[in-house]
Amino acid sequence: MMQAAQLKVFLAKLKSEPLMQSQLTAEGADIVSTAKVASLFIDSNESTTETVVELSDQEIKDQIIDALSKRNNPSISPIIIWAALLTVLLILVGVFLNLKY
């Protein structure tokens, strides 16, 4: 078992630690054990004063896999897509107008 607050801090650290990410994504990696061991070294001051909630091994694994998959597949904001399309359109219109005159 692991506390939800510990996992939350672990996941935050995981986002900024490429070495830890590669260890967890290695073939045969024991994700749950790695998270539990790493959480032992998390400073108690970093955890919040949330209600203590114990997580099962499956819940820990699911949350870590979810965090790792988001790292590997970042989503692109629809605003960025529309801005890129608009930029291309404006460039094409500018090229067309220059060629016409």
ZASESE-157071 format. One record per atom (N, C-alpha, C): residue in three letters; x, y, z. Coordinates in pm, whole numbers, m for minus. Atoms other than C-alpha are relative to their C-alpha. Layout:
- ALA, X, Y, Z;
...
This chain:
- MET, 84, m119, 0;
- MET, 0, 0, 0;
- MET, 88, 125, 0;
- MET, m69, m128, 10;
- MET, 98, 358, m60;
- MET, m106, 108, 20;
- GLN, 95, m107, m22;
- GLN, m64, 682, 42;
- GLN, m18, 82, m128;
- ALA, 31, m78, 120;
- ALA, m235, 890, m225;
- ALA, 87, 125, m8;
- ALA, m83, m121, m1;
- ALA, m38, 1200, m118;
- ALA, 142, m33, m44;
- GLN, m134, 42, 41;
- GLN, 290, 1010, m161;
- GLN, 5, m22, m151;
- LEU, 4, 26, 144;
- LEU, 188, 895, m508;
- LEU, m9, 130, m79;
- LYS, 16, m129, 68;
- LYS, 87, 1249, m603;
- LYS, 136, 70, m11;
- VAL, m132, m62, 1;
- VAL, 433, 1381, m507;
- VAL, 94, m79, m91;
- PHE, m82, 84, 86;
- PHE, 599, 1084, m680;
- PHE, m27, 28, m147;
- LEU, 37, m28, 140;
- LEU, 408, 1151, m1004;
- LEU, 52, 136, m44;
- ALA, m52, m133, 33;
- ALA, 509, 1518, m991;
- ALA, 151, m8, m26;
- LYS, m144, 17, 20;
- LYS, 875, 1417, m955;
- LYS, 28, m79, m127;
- LEU, m17, 84, 117;
- LEU, 835, 1158, m1229;
- LEU, 0, 82, m129;
- LYS, 10, m84, 120;
- LYS, 743, 1428, m1482;
- LYS, 132, 70, m32;
- SER, m124, m74, 22;
- SER, 1080, 1599, m1432;
- SER, 125, m87, 6;
- GLU, m114, 91, m12;
- GLU, 1302, 1291, m1405;
- GLU, 6, m99, m116;
- PRO, m8, 91, 116;
- PRO, 1385, 1134, m1745;
- PRO, 60, m136, 36;
- LEU, m61, 127, m39;
- LEU, 1603, 868, m1579;
- LEU, m102, m92, 66;
- MET, 104, 79, m66;
- MET, 1316, 753, m1358;
- MET, m103, m47, m101;
- GLN, 96, 37, 103;
- GLN, 1083, 754, m1658;
- GLN, 51, m118, m81;
- SER, m56, 110, 79;
- SER, 1318, 530, m1853;
- SER, 7, m129, 82;
- GLN, m2, 119, m86;
- GLN, 1352, 293, m1555;
- GLN, m138, m63, 7;
- LEU, 136, 51, m13;
- LEU, 976, 261, m1527;
- LEU, m54, m56, m131;
- THR, 49, 49, 129;
- THR, 926, 206, m1899;
- THR, 86, m114, m56;
- ALA, m86, 111, 45;
- ALA, 1204, m55, m1927;
- ALA, m78, m131, 6;
- GLU, 67, 130, 5;
- GLU, 1094, m406, m2017;
- GLU, 22, m74, 132;
- GLY, m6, 77, m124;
- GLY, 1015, m608, m1705;
- GLY, 9, 86, 126;
- ALA, m8, m88, m116;
- ALA, 1018, m303, m1477;
- ALA, m116, m26, 95;
- ASP, 103, 16, m103;
- ASP, 829, m346, m1152;
- ASP, m42, 140, 44;
- ILE, 44, m139, m19;
- ILE, 643, m15, m1155;
- ILE, m41, 27, 144;
- VAL, 54, m22, m135;
- VAL, 470, m55, m820;
- VAL, 113, 1, 103;
- SER, m110, 7, m97;
- SER, 782, m158, m626;
- SER, 90, 123, m12;
- THR, m84, m118, 21;
- THR, 984, 124, m782;
- THR, m65, 123, 61;
- ALA, 72, m115, m57;
- ALA, 718, 378, m684;
- ALA, 1, m4, 152;
- LYS, 2, 12, m146;
- LYS, 698, 245, m330;
- LYS, 136, 33, 60;
- VAL, m134, m28, m50;
- VAL, 1074, 256, m283;
- VAL, 32, 148, m14;
- ALA, m26, m142, 22;
- ALA, 1101, 603, m433;
- ALA, m78, 86, 98;
- SER, 82, m80, m92;
- SER, 820, 728, m209;
- SER, 59, 2, 140;
- LEU, m64, 1, m132;
- LEU, 1025, 630, 97;
- LEU, 99, 115, 13;
- PHE, m99, m107, m2;
- PHE, 1277, 899, 0;
- PHE, m59, 138, m21;
- ILE, 67, m129, 18;
- ILE, 1020, 1172, m55;
- ILE, m7, 68, 136;
- ASP, 1, m78, m123;
- ASP, 1057, 1441, 206;
- ASP, m143, 13, 52;
- SER, 136, m6, m56;
- SER, 760, 1433, 441;
- SER, m58, 140, m9;
- ASN, 50, m137, 14;
- ASN, 736, 1812, 407;
- ASN, m62, 24, m137;
- GLU, 54, m17, 135;
- GLU, 655, 1768, 39;
- GLU, m142, m53, m11;
- SER, 135, 54, 9;
- SER, 343, 1566, 105;
- SER, m98, 100, 62;
- THR, 100, m97, m45;
- THR, 24, 1755, 169;
- THR, m66, m48, 128;
- THR, 71, 36, m122;
- THR, m200, 1752, 470;
- THR, m135, m61, m34;
- GLU, 124, 64, 41;
- GLU, m467, 1564, 277;
- GLU, m32, m117, 91;
- THR, 40, 119, m72;
- THR, m662, 1285, 436;
- THR, 79, m118, m53;
- VAL, m81, 115, 40;
- VAL, m455, 967, 432;
- VAL, m90, m101, m70;
- VAL, 73, 97, 80;
- VAL, m584, 742, 156;
- VAL, 101, m101, m49;
- GLU, m89, 106, 43;
- GLU, m415, 409, 99;
- GLU, m45, m50, m137;
- LEU, 31, 47, 135;
- LEU, m397, 295, m264;
- LEU, 46, m144, m16;
- SER, m39, 137, 30;
- SER, m387, m61, m386;
- SER, 112, 0, m103;
- ASP, m106, 10, 99;
- ASP, m101, m182, m604;
- ASP, m53, 28, m141;
- GLN, 58, m23, 133;
- GLN, m331, m179, m906;
- GLN, m28, 148, m23;
- GLU, 25, m143, 14;
- GLU, m433, 183, m842;
- GLU, 130, 76, m23;
- ILE, m131, m63, 17;
- ILE, m68, 282, m811;
- ILE, 49, m21, m142;
- LYS, m47, 35, 135;
- LYS, 22, 102, m1133;
- LYS, m79, 77, m106;
- ASP, 85, m69, 98;
- ASP, m274, 251, m1323;
- ASP, 36, 149, m11;
- GLN, m30, m143, 2;
- GLN, m187, 608, m1222;
- GLN, 138, 28, m58;
- ILE, m134, m20, 55;
- ILE, 182, 568, m1307;
- ILE, m1, m23, m151;
- ILE, 10, 26, 143;
- ILE, 104, 415, m1646;
- ILE, m70, 115, m70;
- ASP, 72, m114, 58;
- ASP, m141, 698, m1713;
- ASP, 94, 121, m11;
- ALA, m94, m113, 3;
- ALA, 125, 958, m1623;
- ALA, 107, m19, m106;
- LEU, m103, 28, 101;
- LEU, 384, 788, m1843;
- LEU, m57, 10, m141;
- SER, 58, m7, 134;
- SER, 147, 761, m2138;
- SER, m27, 144, m41;
- LYS, 20, m142, 31;
- LYS, 65, 1131, m2117;
- LYS, 132, 66, m36;
- ARG, m133, m53, 31;
- ARG, 437, 1204, m2122;
- ARG, 39, m38, m142;
- ASN, m39, 49, 131;
- ASN, 482, 995, m2436;
- ASN, m92, 49, m111;
- ASN, 97, m43, 100;
- ASN, 172, 1128, m2613;
- ASN, m60, 135, 41;
- PRO, 55, m129, m41;
- PRO, 138, 1496, m2539;
- PRO, m112, 43, m93;
- SER, 111, m45, 83;
- SER, m187, 1641, m2657;
- SER, 29, 140, m50;
- ILE, m19, m133, 59;
- ILE, m182, 1940, m2886;
- ILE, m131, 76, 16;
- SER, 117, m83, m22;
- SER, m418, 2216, m2799;
- SER, m68, 32, m133;
- PRO, 71, m37, 123;
- PRO, m690, 2277, m3060;
- PRO, 29, 143, m44;
- ILE, m32, m139, 34;
- ILE, m600, 2646, m3044;
- ILE, 130, 6, m81;
- ILE, m127, 3, 73;
- ILE, m246, 2567, m3160;
- ILE, m23, m52, m142;
- ILE, 30, 56, 133;
- ILE, m382, 2358, m3448;
- ILE, m66, 106, m87;
- TRP, 69, m103, 77;
- TRP, m617, 2637, m3559;
- TRP, 94, 114, m35;
- ALA, m95, m108, 27;
- ALA, m342, 2897, m3529;
- ALA, 95, m40, m112;
- ALA, m91, 48, 105;
- ALA, m110, 2685, m3745;
- ALA, m71, m2, m136;
- LEU, 77, 2, 126;
- LEU, m382, 2633, m4007;
- LEU, m25, 140, m53;
- LEU, 23, m138, 40;
- LEU, m463, 3003, m4013;
- LEU, 128, 62, m56;
- THR, m129, m52, 48;
- THR, m94, 3089, m4054;
- THR, 30, m51, m140;
- VAL, m23, 58, 132;
- VAL, m61, 2851, m4349;
- VAL, m94, 63, m102;
- LEU, 97, m62, 91;
- LEU, m377, 2993, m4504;
- LEU, 42, 142, m37;
- LEU, m43, m139, 28;
- LEU, m250, 3351, m4470;
- LEU, 123, 3, m90;
- ILE, m119, 8, 86;
- ILE, 83, 3253, m4625;
- ILE, m41, m32, m143;
- LEU, 45, 37, 135;
- LEU, m94, 3087, m4919;
- LEU, m73, 115, m68;
- VAL, 71, m115, 57;
- VAL, m320, 3390, m4971;
- VAL, 102, 105, m42;
- GLY, m105, m98, 33;
- GLY, m12, 3617, m4962;
- GLY, 76, m40, m125;
- VAL, m70, 49, 119;
- VAL, 167, 3400, m5219;
- VAL, m87, 16, m122;
- PHE, 93, m11, 113;
- PHE, m141, 3392, m5443;
- PHE, m13, 144, m46;
- LEU, 14, m141, 36;
- LEU, m182, 3771, m5430;
- LEU, 126, 53, m67;
- ASN, m127, m43, 61;
- ASN, 185, 3825, m5511;
- ASN, 17, m55, m141;
- LEU, m13, 59, 133;
- LEU, 167, 3590, m5807;
- LEU, m97, 61, m99;
- LYS, 105, m55, 87;
- LYS, m152, 3748, m5945;
- LYS, 40, 137, m54;
- TYR, m31, m137, 42;
- TYR, m11, 4101, m5962;
- TYR, 142, 12, m42;
